[in-house]
Amino acid sequence: MFPFEAFAPVAVIVGSLAVGGWIFTTWLRIKHGYPLENSWGKPIYPQKNEEMVERIKLLSQENAQLRAEIGSMKDRLAVVERIVTDESHQLTRQIERLRSPAN
């Protein structure tokens, strides 16, 4: 009889090499621009229609608006942090300077 204990490490090594080879070939395909394949071997191309292009444009515009809003919120937060961490007498002096008429 053939001892299966001796065969197990070989099976693990062969299986690991097969998975590693699959990962490597997939990486090469992606790197060089070849299409990926589905389980039946047919190439998978990303769908690109007018609706998706328009959706990408709208999402890009929304992303830009949100980034601008976050930038303004960061500025406002910096001012609030300065007010909160500032000593009260300095804040009072600045407020009084703003209240006094310009010379």
C-alpha positions in Angstrom: 0.0 0.0 0.0 1.1 3.6 -0.7 1.5 5.8 2.4 -0.6 8.9 2.1 1.4 10.7 4.7 4.3 10.9 2.3 2.1 12.2 -0.5 0.5 15.1 1.5 3.5 17.5 1.5 3.8 17.0 -2.3 0.1 17.8 -2.8 0.4 20.9 -0.7 3.5 22.1 -2.6 1.8 21.4 -6.0 -1.4 23.1 -4.9 0.5 26.2 -3.7 2.5 26.4 -6.9 -0.8 26.2 -8.9 -2.4 29.0 -6.9 0.8 31.1 -7.1 1.0 30.6 -10.9 -2.7 31.6 -11.3 -2.1 34.8 -9.3 1.1 35.6 -11.3 -0.6 35.1 -14.7 -3.6 37.3 -13.6 -1.2 40.0 -12.5 0.7 39.9 -15.8 -2.6 40.1 -17.7 -3.7 43.2 -15.7 -0.3 44.8 -16.0 -0.1 44.5 -19.8 -3.7 45.4 -20.4 -5.1 42.0 -21.4 -8.7 41.3 -20.5 -9.5 39.0 -17.7 -11.5 35.9 -18.3 -14.6 34.5 -16.7 -15.0 30.9 -15.6 -15.8 29.8 -19.2 -12.7 31.4 -20.7 -14.5 34.3 -22.3 -12.8 37.7 -21.9 -14.4 40.2 -19.5 -14.3 43.8 -20.7 -15.5 46.7 -18.6 -18.8 48.0 -19.9 -18.7 51.5 -21.0 -21.9 53.1 -22.2 -23.2 56.7 -22.2 -25.1 56.3 -19.0 -22.0 55.1 -17.1 -19.9 57.9 -18.5 -22.5 60.5 -17.5 -22.7 58.9 -14.0 -18.9 59.1 -13.6 -19.0 62.8 -14.6 -21.7 63.5 -12.0 -19.8 61.6 -9.3 -16.6 63.5 -10.2 -18.4 66.9 -9.9 -20.0 65.8 -6.6 -16.6 64.7 -5.3 -15.1 68.1 -6.2 -17.9 69.9 -4.4 -17.5 67.8 -1.3 -13.7 68.3 -1.3 -14.3 72.1 -1.4 -16.8 71.9 1.4 -14.4 69.8 3.5 -11.7 72.4 2.9 -13.9 75.3 4.1 -14.9 73.2 7.1 -11.3 72.6 8.0 -10.6 76.3 7.9 -13.6 77.0 10.2 -12.6 74.3 12.5 -9.1 75.8 12.8 -10.6 79.1 13.8 -12.8 77.4 16.4 -9.9 75.4 17.8 -7.9 78.7 18.1 -10.7 80.3 19.9 -11.2 77.4 22.3 -7.5 77.0 23.1 -6.8 80.7 23.2 -6.5 82.3 26.6 -9.6 84.4 27.5 -7.8 87.7 27.8 -6.3 87.6 24.3 -9.7 86.8 22.9 -11.3 89.6 24.8 -8.6 92.0 23.6 -9.2 91.0 20.0 -13.0 91.4 20.3 -12.6 94.9 21.9 -10.2 95.9 19.1 -12.8 94.9 16.5 -15.5 96.9 18.4 -13.5 100.1 18.7 -13.8 102.6 15.8 -11.1 102.6 13.3 -8.5 105.3 13.8 
